[in-house]
């Protein structure tokens, strides 16, 4: 399937062990970064409210602009993954 981000035609990201994500690798990394910048209260609110989460994530991306988003994704993609199981 296609990425859940409106207007994005990238294929959904597939992670070994976790299966198919709702978004592509680009937007998944961007979303992880965005979530990392939020307070615990906001994270709890957005996790319970998909509509609010999507519009806040979209507003944040639009405010940053494509170039800044690309830089974040590049940085995230180069960081070693630190899985603690």
WOKAKA-V447001 format. One line per field, one symbol per residue. ss: DSSP state (a for helix, b for strand, c for the rest). A space follows every 50 residues. Layout:
ss->???
This chain:
ss->cbccccccccbccbbcccbbccccaaaaaaaaaaaaaccaaaaaaaaaca aaaaaaaaaaaaaacaaaaaaaaaaaaaccccccc
